[in-house]
Amino acid sequence: MSSQMNDLMVEIHRRSAASFDGVCTFNNISITGEEQVLFNEAQAMGFINFEIKDDFGDYYILSLTPKGRSEFNLPEVKRKSFWGWLIGLVSPGRYWVRLR
């Protein structure tokens, strides 16, 4: 694979891992012609799920497929549920040290 394709997969993985819903969103205006070709190539190879939304503006929703993760050696991101995150945030054991 080209280094540009590898960089694209890592960027999608990084943005997807940082988002709460596990997908990466790009604004249509911020995409260059070269990146558009890479998106189309990655989708044709089965590395990414590529969806175009145009409800309040044109933007792309991208996520890696299992094939894309295995091809580029990217791990599956395990997320806590919202409730698990919230309980961990307000749990008293998080901030207090138990004295013995």
N, CA, C and O of each residue as an XYZ file, in Angstrom:
400
protein
N       0.831     -1.182      0.000
C       0.000      0.000      0.000
C       0.880      1.252      0.000
O       2.011      1.239      0.485
N       0.342      2.301     -0.543
C       1.082      3.562     -0.578
C       1.116      4.196      0.813
O       0.278      3.909      1.668
N       2.096      5.054      1.014
C       2.194      5.722      2.311
C       1.024      6.678      2.513
O       0.611      6.915      3.648
N       0.485      7.230      1.425
C      -0.676      8.115      1.539
C      -1.901      7.345      2.026
O      -2.676      7.850      2.839
N      -2.070      6.126      1.526
C      -3.195      5.300      1.964
C      -3.027      4.935      3.436
O      -3.992      4.955      4.200
N      -1.797      4.601      3.831
C      -1.529      4.281      5.233
C      -1.827      5.487      6.125
O      -2.447      5.343      7.178
N      -1.387      6.668      5.707
C      -1.660      7.884      6.480
C      -3.156      8.140      6.597
O      -3.635      8.549      7.655
N      -3.894      7.903      5.520
C      -5.343      8.095      5.541
C      -6.010      7.132      6.516
O      -6.885      7.534      7.284
N      -5.608      5.869      6.492
C      -6.208      4.878      7.387
C      -5.913      5.211      8.852
O      -6.787      5.081      9.709
N      -4.692      5.636      9.134
C      -4.336      5.996     10.510
C      -5.127      7.223     10.960
O      -5.573      7.286     12.106
N      -5.304      8.196     10.069
C      -6.067      9.399     10.419
C      -7.535      9.061     10.681
O      -8.127      9.578     11.628
N      -8.122      8.206      9.857
C      -9.514      7.786     10.079
C      -9.618      7.032     11.395
O     -10.562      7.240     12.157
N      -8.657      6.160     11.668
C      -8.655      5.404     12.924
C      -8.539      6.346     14.125
O      -9.257      6.187     15.112
N      -7.645      7.315     14.042
C      -7.425      8.250     15.143
C      -8.674      9.088     15.407
O      -9.078      9.258     16.558
N      -9.274      9.603     14.359
C     -10.477     10.424     14.532
C     -11.669      9.593     14.994
O     -12.479     10.061     15.794
N     -11.779      8.369     14.498
C     -12.879      7.498     14.926
C     -12.746      7.124     16.392
O     -13.738      7.070     17.119
N     -11.520      6.866     16.823
C     -11.295      6.505     18.222
C     -11.596      7.672     19.151
O     -12.025      7.466     20.286
N     -11.376      8.892     18.683
C     -11.620     10.068     19.517
C     -13.095     10.450     19.580
O     -13.516     11.143     20.507
N     -13.875     10.008     18.609
C     -15.286     10.400     18.591
C     -16.120      9.458     19.445
O     -15.754      8.301     19.655
N     -17.237      9.964     19.930
C     -18.093      9.154     20.790
C     -18.852      8.089     20.005
O     -19.129      7.013     20.537
N     -19.193      8.372     18.744
C     -19.975      7.423     17.954
C     -19.123      6.484     17.113
O     -19.670      5.620     16.427
N     -17.810      6.625     17.143
C     -16.921      5.695     16.464
C     -16.790      5.908     14.972
O     -16.336      5.006     14.267
N     -17.171      7.066     14.468
C     -17.006      7.372     13.050
C     -16.212      8.660     12.902
O     -16.109      9.459     13.833
N     -15.667      8.839     11.738
C     -14.865     10.009     11.409
C     -15.664     10.866     10.434
O     -16.201     10.350      9.454
N     -15.747     12.158     10.689
C     -16.521     13.054      9.840
C     -15.604     14.098      9.217
O     -14.830     14.754      9.915
N     -15.696     14.247      7.895
C     -14.940     15.254      7.159
C     -15.912     16.174      6.447
O     -16.912     15.717      5.893
N     -15.628     17.462      6.457
C     -16.402     18.418      5.686
C     -16.007     18.278      4.220
O     -14.826     18.127      3.907
N     -16.975     18.327      3.332
C     -16.721     18.172      1.908
C     -15.763     19.240      1.383
O     -14.954     18.959      0.499
N     -15.844     20.448      1.911
C     -15.005     21.547      1.434
C     -13.533     21.310      1.768
O     -12.654     21.742      1.023
N     -13.260     20.635      2.867
C     -11.876     20.444      3.297
C     -11.165     19.306      2.570
O      -9.977     19.085      2.806
N     -11.854     18.580      1.698
C     -11.274     17.431      1.003
C     -10.682     17.878     -0.330
O     -11.360     18.523     -1.130
N      -9.421     17.536     -0.566
C      -8.785     17.844     -1.847
C      -9.112     16.745     -2.849
O      -9.636     15.694     -2.478
N      -8.809     16.986     -4.097
C      -9.054     15.995     -5.144
C      -8.261     14.718     -4.923
O      -8.753     13.620     -5.183
N      -7.022     14.867     -4.439
C      -6.174     13.705     -4.165
C      -6.755     12.853     -3.038
O      -6.740     11.625     -3.113
N      -7.266     13.504     -1.995
C      -7.888     12.760     -0.897
C      -9.166     12.070     -1.356
O      -9.465     10.960     -0.916
N      -9.921     12.718     -2.237
C     -11.139     12.111     -2.765
C     -10.816     10.830     -3.525
O     -11.535      9.837     -3.412
N      -9.735     10.853     -4.298
C      -9.300      9.657     -5.024
C      -8.922      8.556     -4.035
O      -9.254      7.390     -4.250
N      -8.227      8.921     -2.945
C      -7.859      7.933     -1.923
C      -9.094      7.352     -1.243
O      -9.155      6.146     -1.003
N     -10.086      8.197     -0.926
C     -11.332      7.702     -0.328
C     -12.001      6.688     -1.244
O     -12.418      5.619     -0.799
N     -12.102      7.029     -2.526
C     -12.755      6.132     -3.483
C     -11.986      4.825     -3.641
O     -12.584      3.754     -3.738
N     -10.657      4.918     -3.665
C      -9.823      3.723     -3.783
C      -9.962      2.826     -2.551
O     -10.084      1.607     -2.677
N      -9.943      3.433     -1.363
C     -10.077      2.663     -0.122
C     -11.452      2.013     -0.026
O     -11.577      0.890      0.462
N     -12.472      2.708     -0.483
C     -13.811      2.124     -0.466
C     -13.910      0.967     -1.456
O     -14.519     -0.058     -1.149
N     -13.318      1.120     -2.636
C     -13.345      0.052     -3.639
C     -12.606     -1.191     -3.153
O     -12.992     -2.310     -3.490
N     -11.553     -1.006     -2.368
C     -10.798     -2.135     -1.821
C     -11.467     -2.742     -0.596
O     -11.063     -3.810     -0.139
N     -12.484     -2.075     -0.060
C     -13.191     -2.599      1.106
C     -12.557     -2.241      2.433
O     -12.826     -2.898      3.439
N     -11.713     -1.206      2.461
C     -11.037     -0.807      3.690
C     -11.874      0.125      4.554
O     -11.721      0.130      5.775
N     -12.760      0.917      3.943
C     -13.550      1.882      4.699
C     -15.015      1.819      4.298
O     -15.359      1.418      3.186
N     -15.863      2.221      5.223
C     -17.263      2.505      4.931
C     -17.329      3.995      4.655
O     -16.859      4.800      5.459
N     -17.902      4.365      3.534
C     -17.897      5.746      3.063
C     -19.331      6.156      2.786
O     -20.013      5.539      1.967
N     -19.788      7.197      3.470
C     -21.164      7.652      3.309
C     -21.170      9.169      3.162
O     -20.456      9.871      3.878
N     -21.967      9.663      2.242
C     -22.090     11.105      2.033
C     -23.403     11.570      2.631
O     -24.461     11.023      2.319
N     -23.340     12.573      3.485
C     -24.540     13.168      4.085
C     -24.664     14.597      3.586
O     -23.665     15.290      3.398
N     -25.888     15.025      3.376
C     -26.094     16.399      2.915
C     -27.331     17.022      3.545
O     -28.058     17.767      2.888
N     -27.572     16.721      4.816
C     -28.769     17.248      5.462
C     -28.640     18.732      5.811
O     -29.586     19.485      5.581
N     -27.516     19.174      6.352
C     -27.331     20.599      6.633
C     -26.019     21.113      6.052
O     -25.577     22.213      6.383
N     -25.418     20.340      5.213
C     -24.154     20.656      4.562
C     -23.565     19.360      4.053
O     -23.890     18.288      4.564
N     -22.718     19.441      3.070
C     -22.116     18.225      2.533
C     -20.945     17.797      3.408
O     -20.019     18.570      3.652
N     -21.001     16.562      3.873
C     -19.899     16.020      4.656
C     -19.843     14.511      4.478
O     -20.826     13.881      4.088
N     -18.679     13.943      4.768
C     -18.433     12.514      4.620
C     -18.349     11.867      5.991
O     -17.754     12.418      6.917
N     -18.948     10.700      6.108
C     -18.848      9.906      7.327
C     -18.059      8.650      6.968
O     -18.460      7.888      6.087
N     -16.945      8.440      7.649
C     -16.038      7.336      7.340
C     -15.800      6.477      8.574
O     -15.755      6.974      9.699
N     -15.649      5.193      8.343
C     -15.228      4.277      9.400
C     -14.458      3.131      8.755
O     -14.668      2.809      7.586
N     -13.582      2.532      9.515
C     -12.781      1.422      9.004
C     -13.566      0.122      9.071
O     -14.329     -0.105     10.010
N     -13.378     -0.713      8.088
C     -13.977     -2.047      8.094
C     -13.005     -3.006      8.787
O     -11.836     -2.667      8.972
N     -13.468     -4.186      9.170
C     -12.534     -5.170      9.738
C     -11.380     -5.494      8.784
O     -10.252     -5.715      9.225
N     -11.660     -5.522      7.487
C     -10.596     -5.771      6.503
C      -9.560     -4.648      6.539
O      -8.359     -4.912      6.482
N     -10.016     -3.402      6.632
C      -9.093     -2.267      6.705
C      -8.254     -2.294      7.968
O      -7.065     -1.976      7.938
N      -8.877     -2.677      9.090
C      -8.128     -2.762     10.349
C      -7.044     -3.831     10.275
O      -5.915     -3.606     10.712
N      -7.384     -4.988      9.726
C      -6.397     -6.064      9.674
C      -5.296     -5.767      8.659
O      -4.135     -6.103      8.895
N      -5.638     -5.147      7.542
C      -4.645     -4.835      6.515
C      -3.607     -3.827      7.007
O      -2.434     -3.914      6.643
N      -4.032     -2.881      7.825
C      -3.133     -1.834      8.305
C      -2.749     -2.012      9.772
O      -2.169     -1.108     10.374
N      -3.068     -3.171     10.352
C      -2.712     -3.508     11.737
C      -3.182     -2.455     12.736
O      -2.411     -2.006     13.584
N      -4.435     -2.068     12.630
C      -5.023     -1.091     13.543
C      -5.978     -1.812     14.486
O      -6.806     -2.601     14.030
N      -5.882     -1.561     15.785
C      -6.714     -2.295     16.745
C      -8.158     -1.817     16.739
O      -8.456     -0.688     16.348
N      -9.032     -2.685     17.171
C     -10.433     -2.314     17.381
C     -10.502     -1.466     18.642
O      -9.907     -1.811     19.663
N     -11.215     -0.375     18.570
C     -11.322      0.525     19.715
C     -12.513      0.097     20.552
O     -13.648      0.076     20.075
N     -12.244     -0.243     21.797
C     -13.315     -0.625     22.724
C     -13.739      0.610     23.497
O     -12.911      1.272     24.124
N     -15.006      0.917     23.454
C     -15.518      2.093     24.144
C     -16.418      1.682     25.283
O     -17.130      0.680     25.214
N     -16.371      2.476     26.329
C     -17.338      2.301     27.404
C     -18.660      2.899     26.945
O     -18.693      3.798     26.105
N     -19.719      2.398     27.494
C     -21.006      3.024     27.225
C     -21.038      4.391     27.906
O     -20.200      4.685     28.759
N     -21.988      5.209     27.533
C     -22.102      6.528     28.145
C     -22.314      6.400     29.642
O     -21.728      7.150     30.422
N     -23.158      5.446     30.049
C     -23.429      5.278     31.483
C     -22.198      4.792     32.228
O     -21.947      5.220     33.354
N     -21.431      3.906     31.615
C     -20.195      3.457     32.240
C     -19.199      4.586     32.415
O     -18.511      4.670     33.432
N     -19.126      5.455     31.415
C     -18.245      6.611     31.501
C     -18.714      7.568     32.593
O     -17.905      8.079     33.367
N     -20.027      7.808     32.651
C     -20.579      8.739     33.628
C     -20.400      8.223     35.052
O     -20.038      8.987     35.947
N     -20.650      6.943     35.266
C     -20.471      6.361     36.597
C     -19.003      6.419     37.008
O     -18.694      6.711     38.164
N     -18.102      6.145     36.075
C     -16.677      6.253     36.379
C     -16.252      7.667     36.692
O     -15.324      7.890     37.469
N     -16.929      8.620     36.086
C     -16.597     10.020     36.313
C     -17.002     10.489     37.702
O     -16.267     11.245     38.337
N     -18.157     10.053     38.180
C     -18.661     10.528     39.470
C     -18.406      9.554     40.612
O     -18.803      9.820     41.746
N     -17.766      8.459     40.339
C     -17.491      7.467     41.370
C     -16.552      8.043     42.425
O     -15.512      8.604     42.079
N     -16.902      7.913     43.723
C     -16.032      8.471     44.763
C     -14.685      7.763     44.843
O     -13.711      8.360     45.302
N     -14.604      6.531     44.416
C     -13.335      5.815     44.465
C     -12.302      6.361     43.509
O     -11.112      6.070     43.631
N     -12.752      7.143     42.569
C     -11.825      7.702     41.601
C     -10.955      8.791     42.217
O      -9.785      8.931     41.860
N     -11.520      9.559     43.138
C     -10.807     10.703     43.680
C     -10.258     10.494     45.082
O      -9.344     11.207     45.497
N     -10.781      9.557     45.799
C     -10.367      9.365     47.184
C      -9.516      8.118     47.317
O      -9.792      7.087     46.705
N      -8.503      8.231     48.107
C      -7.643      7.092     48.392
C      -8.113      6.486     49.704
O      -8.282      7.193     50.698
N      -8.319      5.197     49.705
C      -8.766      4.529     50.930
C      -7.595      4.421     51.896
O      -6.527      3.921     51.543
N      -7.806      4.889     53.100
C      -6.779      4.788     54.138
C      -6.967      3.481     54.888
O      -8.097      3.088     55.177
N      -5.888      2.816     55.201
C      -5.992      1.531     55.897
C      -5.634      1.678     57.333
O      -5.664      0.700     58.080
